[in-house]
Amino acid sequence: MKILIANPGSTSYKCKLMDMDSGKSLFHAAVERIGDSEGIFRNGFSGETERETFIPIPNYQTAIKLTLDSLAKKIDFRDVAAVGFKVVLAKGISGCVELTDDVLKAMREYLPLAPVHNQIYLTAIQTFKELNQDVPLIGLFETSFHSQIPAEAFLYGIPFEFFEKYGIRKYGFHGASHRFISEYVKEKYANQTKNLRIISCHLGGSSSVCAIKNGISVDTSMGMSPQSGLLNATRVGDLDSFGLLYLMEKENLTIEEARKMLISNGGVKGISGISGDFRDIEKAMLEGNDRAKFAFDTFAYYVKRYIGEYLAILNGADFIVFTGGLGQNSPTMRSRILSGMENLGIVLNSEKNEAITSEGVISDKTSRIKILAVPTNEELIVARSVKEFLENRSRQ
């Protein structure tokens, strides 16, 4: 069974064709600078050198058609069982589902909560529907992994009828990444299979922390929207609701203006005034920029705080795992987050932390809790879920 995993971004589009029988990638493509007269298109088949082309890419339809035309040089798209998407949020829908018109309507209903994410996916899904109407489009919602979070963890302190009427509650995101970490760590690093407690830290342009017990998410830092929880690159993260109301009143902000500010000018970009990219922030911090240091330290503090919360919820932990672009690649951030936690049984080995290039144990031998850096593989989780969905449907 061949499944194409589609991964749209705000100005980029990536895809990977997975052979689910062998577990191997057969084809991959990446389009960058969509909407630009000098777009970048990279693609390659397994075992071949990747090709790179610089061409105008005016819109998403052009980007997706480029990848499908390249794929068609060796693989008939009619042999692809489905296109899988790592969709974000829809009112009243979670799990792995076919992306029917009703599901797309539910995604549009929650556009105000995830305006950037949902609109990008809606555009990409609609493009696939127009180009290849016969191939099923299947979505694994990021909320799915968090579906068993208990009520005391997902309810907000608002009148209960608003939860019942509008679904206002914590949903959580990055589900595919946290699920991969849960399954991979259990398979490769854990001796015990019962009572396994993992704190998964997916850190990057978009970041969240998840408490996992026996393979089940019991709490996570993001809430009803991807805008809450940790600071993100440009998204605000946790914010006192009355602070926002006060700001809107003082600055005479409309709802749309406030939404744009929270999404585009918040997070570490808002604090640093430089960038939402931690590579830029670390560089500026080393050059003595105080606001860059404030952004770096604030982010690290938030992660540390959530780790502490989840140690309490899980009654300890067996593993703390760092993944995502920042979590996997920044020894400075990992060190800052875990400093001063020795009394909790968390001791980082500085030499291992600095030396690691991809994956491995970075905790000291005296640490009661093992600390890992592990690259995530969200595409694999989506592909497996889509395969399971198709197999279940064929048996019905």
Secondary structure, DSSP 8 states (H G I E B T S, - for coil): -EEEEEEE-SSEEEEEEEETTTTEEEEEEEEESTTEEEEEEEEEETTS--EEEEEEE-SHHHHHHHHHHHHTTTS-GGGEEEEEE----BTTB-SEEE--HHHHHHHHHTTTTSHHHHHHHHHHHHHHHHH-TTS-EEEE-TTGGGTT--HHHH--SS-HHHHHHH--S-----HHHHHHHHHHHHHHT-S--SS-EEEEEE-SSS-EEEEEETTEEEEES--SSTTSSS--SSS--S--HHHHHHHHHHHT--HHHHHHHHHHS-HHHHHHSS-S-HHHHHHHHHTT-HHHHHHHHHHHHHHHHHHHHHHHHHTS-SEEEEEHHHHHH-HHHHHHHHTT-GGGT--B-HHHHHH-SSSEE-B-TT-SSEEEE----HHHHHHHHHHHHHHHHHH-
